[in-house]
Amino acid sequence: MARNMQPIVKRCRALGISPAVMGYTGHSKTHSTKRNPNGQRRAKKSEYAIQLNEKQKVKFIYGILEKQFRSYYEKAEKTNGITGENLLSLCERRLDNVVFRLGFANTRREARQFVTHSHFTVDGKKVNIPSFLVKPGMVIAVKDKSKESPIFKALLDPENFRSVPKWLEYDAEKGTGKVVAMPARDDIDYDVEEHLIVEYYSK
């Protein structure tokens, strides 16, 4: 069944995100309209607006609401290292994002739905919480019963090439994924200035 992706595309355009980052690849790069062809006429964004845009961008990509995103920031701030990078690492470690990164779902939204419907196990135990944070050594797998469904048969087809970030490892033979390291800053595949998010919350 066809899915109307217009709201996603419009939101991506507003935040300066490629739909491909969200897992939507069926959109032509040439099909874009500019409502304001004379860019210099657009009012210059304030410092606050720029910071807010970066925060909204990351929240939108991972599908996180403000309360939880704020708690991630507070946790990142208390963790050793660079706060902004810690924040992105926490977002990447969410189970729904890991499911998406491993190719067990086409989009993060779909991954969130799959996780909620209990299609996955972590270290052999059922986990149906999208915000569950994975750690190095954990193994993520599609439940045996779920593997029989047409959608997972297609997703797990060994002939379907998938590229996963270096902090994850995919076993095509078993159809499982393993967390081999903590996600690093260079694993983030979209443009974001995380220091602006830190500045936003530091006020």
C-alpha positions as CSV (number, residue, x, y, z in Angstrom):
1,M,0.0,0.0,0.0
2,A,1.3,3.4,-0.9
3,R,2.4,5.6,2.0
4,N,2.1,9.4,1.9
5,M,5.5,10.7,2.9
6,Q,4.7,14.4,2.3
7,P,4.7,15.4,6.0
8,I,8.1,13.7,6.5
9,V,9.5,15.4,3.5
10,K,8.2,18.8,4.5
11,R,9.6,18.4,8.0
12,C,12.9,17.3,6.7
13,R,13.1,20.3,4.3
14,A,12.2,22.7,7.2
15,L,15.0,21.2,9.4
16,G,17.5,20.8,6.6
17,I,17.6,17.0,6.7
18,S,17.8,14.7,3.7
19,P,14.8,12.2,3.7
20,A,17.5,9.5,3.2
21,V,18.7,10.0,6.8
22,M,15.2,9.0,7.9
23,G,15.2,5.9,5.7
24,Y,13.1,7.4,2.9
25,T,15.0,7.1,-0.3
26,G,12.3,7.3,-3.0
27,H,12.4,11.0,-3.5
28,S,14.1,12.7,-6.4
29,K,16.7,15.3,-5.6
30,T,15.5,17.3,-8.5
31,H,12.0,17.6,-7.3
32,S,12.2,20.5,-5.0
33,T,10.5,23.8,-5.0
34,K,11.8,27.0,-3.4
35,R,9.1,29.2,-2.1
36,N,11.7,31.9,-1.5
37,P,14.1,31.9,-4.5
38,N,15.7,35.2,-3.3
39,G,17.2,33.8,-0.1
40,Q,18.6,37.1,1.0
41,R,15.1,38.4,1.6
42,R,14.5,35.8,4.3
43,A,15.0,37.2,7.8
44,K,18.2,36.1,9.4
45,K,17.7,33.5,12.1
46,S,18.6,34.5,15.7
47,E,21.1,32.6,17.7
48,Y,18.3,31.0,19.7
49,A,16.5,29.9,16.5
50,I,19.6,28.3,15.2
51,Q,20.2,26.4,18.4
52,L,16.5,25.4,18.6
53,N,16.7,24.1,15.0
54,E,19.6,21.8,15.8
55,K,17.7,20.4,18.9
56,Q,14.5,19.9,16.9
57,K,16.5,18.2,14.1
58,V,18.0,15.5,16.4
59,K,14.7,15.0,18.2
60,F,12.9,14.5,14.9
61,I,15.5,12.1,13.4
62,Y,15.3,9.8,16.4
63,G,11.6,10.4,17.2
64,I,12.2,11.6,20.8
65,L,9.9,13.8,22.8
66,E,11.2,16.8,24.7
67,K,11.0,15.3,28.2
68,Q,13.1,12.3,27.3
69,F,15.5,14.3,25.2
70,R,16.1,16.6,28.1
71,S,16.9,13.6,30.3
72,Y,19.4,12.4,27.7
73,Y,21.1,15.8,27.8
74,E,21.3,15.8,31.6
75,K,22.7,12.2,31.5
76,A,25.2,13.3,28.8
77,E,26.3,16.3,30.9
78,K,27.1,14.0,33.8
79,T,29.1,11.5,31.7
80,N,32.8,11.9,31.1
81,G,33.6,13.3,27.7
82,I,32.1,16.0,25.5
83,T,28.5,16.6,26.4
84,G,27.2,17.0,22.8
85,E,28.9,13.8,21.6
86,N,27.6,11.9,24.6
87,L,24.1,13.1,23.8
88,L,24.3,11.8,20.2
89,S,25.8,8.5,21.4
90,L,22.8,8.0,23.8
91,C,20.4,8.6,20.9
92,E,22.3,6.2,18.7
93,R,22.2,3.5,21.4
94,R,18.4,3.4,21.5
95,L,17.1,0.0,20.5
96,D,14.8,1.3,17.8
97,N,17.7,3.1,16.2
98,V,19.9,0.0,16.4
99,V,17.2,-2.0,14.7
100,F,17.1,0.6,12.0
101,R,20.9,0.7,11.7
102,L,21.1,-3.1,11.4
103,G,18.5,-3.1,8.5
104,F,15.8,-4.9,10.5
105,A,13.5,-2.0,9.5
106,N,13.3,0.4,6.7
107,T,12.8,3.5,8.9
108,R,13.2,4.4,12.5
109,R,9.4,4.8,12.7
110,E,9.0,1.3,11.5
111,A,11.7,0.1,13.8
112,R,9.9,1.7,16.8
113,Q,6.7,-0.1,15.8
114,F,8.5,-3.4,15.4
115,V,10.1,-3.1,18.8
116,T,6.9,-2.2,20.5
117,H,5.2,-5.2,18.9
118,S,7.9,-7.5,20.5
119,H,9.6,-8.7,17.4
120,F,13.1,-8.5,18.9
121,T,15.2,-10.0,21.6
122,V,18.3,-8.6,23.2
123,D,20.7,-11.3,24.5
124,G,17.9,-13.8,24.1
125,K,15.3,-11.8,26.2
126,K,12.3,-10.1,24.7
127,V,12.6,-6.3,24.8
128,N,9.7,-4.1,23.6
129,I,10.9,-0.7,24.8
130,P,12.2,1.5,21.9
131,S,14.3,3.7,24.2
132,F,16.1,0.7,25.7
133,L,19.9,1.6,25.6
134,V,22.1,-1.1,24.2
135,K,25.7,-1.7,25.4
136,P,28.8,-3.3,23.8
137,G,28.5,-7.1,23.7
138,M,24.7,-7.2,23.4
139,V,23.2,-9.3,20.6
140,I,20.0,-8.1,18.9
141,A,17.9,-10.7,17.0
142,V,14.5,-11.1,15.3
143,K,12.3,-13.5,17.3
144,D,12.1,-16.9,15.5
145,K,8.3,-16.6,15.1
146,S,8.7,-13.1,13.6
147,K,11.2,-14.4,11.0
148,E,8.4,-16.4,9.4
149,S,6.5,-13.2,8.4
150,P,6.9,-12.0,4.8
151,I,8.3,-8.6,5.8
152,F,11.1,-10.0,8.0
153,K,11.9,-12.7,5.4
154,A,12.5,-9.9,2.9
155,L,14.5,-7.8,5.4
156,L,16.6,-10.8,6.4
157,D,17.2,-12.1,2.9
158,P,21.0,-12.7,2.7
159,E,21.1,-11.3,-0.8
160,N,20.1,-7.9,0.5
161,F,23.3,-6.0,1.0
162,R,23.4,-3.8,4.1
163,S,26.0,-1.4,5.4
164,V,26.1,-1.0,9.1
165,P,28.1,1.5,11.2
166,K,31.4,0.2,12.6
167,W,30.1,0.0,16.1
168,L,27.7,-2.7,15.0
169,E,28.2,-6.1,13.5
170,Y,25.7,-7.9,11.3
171,D,25.7,-11.7,11.0
172,A,23.9,-12.5,7.7
173,E,24.0,-16.2,8.4
174,K,22.3,-15.9,11.8
175,G,20.3,-12.8,11.0
176,T,21.5,-11.1,14.2
177,G,23.3,-7.9,15.1
178,K,25.9,-7.3,17.8
179,V,27.0,-4.1,19.5
180,V,30.8,-4.2,19.3
181,A,31.6,-0.7,20.6
182,M,30.0,2.5,21.7
183,P,29.0,4.8,18.8
184,A,31.5,7.5,18.1
185,R,31.1,11.0,16.7
186,D,32.1,9.9,13.2
187,D,29.4,7.3,13.2
188,I,26.8,10.1,12.9
189,D,25.7,10.2,9.3
190,Y,23.8,13.5,9.2
191,D,24.9,17.1,9.6
192,V,24.4,18.4,13.1
193,E,26.2,21.0,15.3
194,E,25.6,19.4,18.7
195,H,27.5,22.1,20.5
196,L,24.5,24.4,19.7
197,I,22.2,22.0,21.5
198,V,24.4,22.1,24.5
199,E,24.3,25.9,24.3
200,Y,20.5,25.8,24.1
201,Y,20.2,23.8,27.3
202,S,23.0,25.6,29.1
203,K,21.1,28.9,29.2
